[in-house]
Amino acid sequence: MHDISEYPSIEADVIVVGAGFAGITAARELKLAGKSVALLEARDRLGGRSYSKPIGDGKVAELGCEFYGQPGTISHRAAQSLGIETAKVYDTGYRLIDDDGKISPWKGMAPKVSAATLLDFGQAALRIERMRREVPQDAPWEAPHAKQWDSETMWSWTRRNVRTRGGRNLMRLMIEAGMAAAPADVSLLHVLNYSNGTGGFRAMTQITGGTLENRFVGGSQNLAMKMAEPVLADTYLNAEVRTIKHSGDRVRISGPGFEAAGRFVVVAVPVPLAGRIEYDPPLPEHRDHVSQRLTMGAAIKYLALYDEPFWRAEGFTGHVISHASPVRATVDSCPPDGTPGVLTGFVTGPAARQVAKLPVGERRALVLRELERFFGPKAAKPYDLLEQNWMAEPYTRGCYHAYAPPGLYTTYGTFLKQPVGRIHWAGAESVPHEYGSMSGAIYSGRRVATEIVGRETGEEPATPLRPSTTALSVEEPAR
Ligand SMILES: Cc1cc2nc3c(=O)[nH]c(=O)nc-3n(C[C@H](O)[C@H](O)[C@H](O)COP(=O)(O)OP(=O)(O)OC[C@H]3O[C@@H](n4cnc5c(N)ncnc54)[C@H](O)[C@@H]3O)c2cc1C
């Protein structure tokens, strides 16, 4: 890896902007396909939204992405092919639900809420499961009822289809904790498509059988770093791209103190940030509107570190869900050997926007008060409390991913990935497939490499490069 300050002028077949999972995969696949690449990263580290912090003894705590659901998902297969071990998230004992301040333990499939709430929510969740099955993952805008479902928000649908206050609260919680967005902001079609990528609507916030079931030993950033090994010599850090000139058969990219030129550029940054780069000539209006309308979610991730996971000894999984607390969910994020105790707290959606306005001391005190309310006095005294506010990160500006408001998918969906001249788009937000996840980002990197190789050879293959052309075993996902 190089610091861009020592390389004012770079030349390569393909310039890749952004070294998260998408950019790393694109650069790696292109290089393995025989292209010269330059991977330009604004930060002084690789991984983007995967960010693991050392906590001693070779262990890490995850400040960014952390979990994958079922074995066989794209990120899991990538890890397997690189020899990275995985571990189950601790899920033994009682979970907790905080219902308007009343904290109740629960086990099994259904949280402890009133029978009326459970029935109401259960019926609505079932309808969503049925609807999502009609949504094709690679082209949600082609669903039979796409226009109808993209014409309203998740909240307007909820108000019509969920009658009890408790049921509506659970629906709100699903979107706020699962997608870091307010249900009133998100298109129903987007929720259906997103839940296809997570293996189901209810899976969005579940550990066993859900998206929170597994983790990568050593952290997700380690996976990104290992994936980047073939392109480390082609990687430039502290390289914030500000302008992209694209005309004829060349692209010229520049940022503070450097220029890079090539035949193609891959923009692999979150879509709203891609819209802040200056393009010459300007992007067509449809592409510009995609970046104007996709909005980053809101989340602050807290990691409370304790000598031991005391909640386990007391019979709790460490998993809490709450529609009322600013801490919408907690999960046991201890390293595989169980020490130190690490409790992750997610402050998400509208709550994150409010909490972010508080001075840092007040934010921390608030989170500790909530952890104490869930788990008792021991929870109020971690030996460290790490905070990662992704909204404040200039090269991310929110998380977990960007969400689509009503109308975006059916008006502009196809433009999420459609190249503009020699500019190709990658990133977790550029694919509806496993949208917004590590897997989606990796998938997009492979897709974009295939596009470019196809253009160079005169073929335009419809499917990503076969795994046999690469060292990274990531097969095309099932449709
Ligand atoms: C708190 C949190 C929890 C999450 N949990 C999960 C999870 O459990 N499971 C899961 O699958 N996903 C999760 N996600 C989502 C997942 O992290 C992302 O979908 C995925 O990592 C995105 O990869 P990417 O390469 O598309 O984008 P990014 O990781 O955002 O990479 C983009 C890169 O571009 C760089 N960049 C930005 N602007 C410029 C510029 N102008 N010039 C040069 N470089 C630039 C950035 O620094 C960054 O490195 C989570 C995300 C967060 C933040």
The ligand as a Gaussian input file, in Angstrom:
#p B3LYP/6-31G(d) Opt

LIG

0 1
 C      -22.493000      -0.103000      11.846000
 C      -22.685000      -0.941000      10.614000
 C      -23.189000      -2.209000      10.738000
 C      -23.370000      -3.006000       9.613000
 N      -23.741000      -4.295000       9.792000
 C      -23.667000      -5.143000       8.737000
 C      -23.732000      -6.526000       8.956000
 O      -23.813000      -6.983000      10.104000
 N      -23.692000      -7.340000       7.864000
 C      -23.551000      -6.855000       6.585000
 O      -23.491000      -7.656000       5.633000
 N      -23.448000      -5.528000       6.369000
 C      -23.490000      -4.670000       7.408000
 N      -23.315000      -3.336000       7.216000
 C      -23.280000      -2.827000       5.822000
 C      -21.931000      -3.124000       5.159000
 O      -20.906000      -2.663000       5.978000
 C      -21.835000      -2.399000       3.845000
 O      -22.951000      -2.706000       3.036000
 C      -20.596000      -2.762000       3.037000
 O      -19.461000      -2.865000       3.845000
 C      -20.399000      -1.667000       1.991000
 O      -19.250000      -1.904000       1.226000
 P      -18.933000      -0.923000       0.014000
 O      -17.630000      -1.322000      -0.527000
 O      -20.092000      -0.874000      -0.905000
 O      -18.890000       0.540000       0.654000
 P      -17.919000       1.133000       1.786000
 O      -17.538000       0.094000       2.750000
 O      -18.608000       2.337000       2.299000
 O      -16.615000       1.529000       0.980000
 C      -16.516000       2.726000       0.247000
 C      -15.094000       3.227000       0.348000
 O      -14.977000       4.412000      -0.436000
 C      -14.183000       5.347000       0.261000
 N      -14.503000       6.679000      -0.272000
 C      -15.614000       7.418000      -0.063000
 N      -15.554000       8.559000      -0.779000
 C      -14.387000       8.517000      -1.457000
 C      -13.751000       9.401000      -2.384000
 N      -14.312000      10.550000      -2.771000
 N      -12.532000       9.071000      -2.885000
 C      -11.933000       7.890000      -2.528000
 N      -12.488000       7.030000      -1.659000
 C      -13.710000       7.326000      -1.140000
 C      -14.557000       5.149000       1.710000
 O      -13.569000       5.632000       2.583000
 C      -14.705000       3.626000       1.773000
 O      -13.503000       2.992000       2.122000
 C      -23.099000      -2.508000       8.310000
 C      -22.587000      -1.211000       8.183000
 C      -22.345000      -0.457000       9.310000
 C      -21.688000       0.877000       9.156000

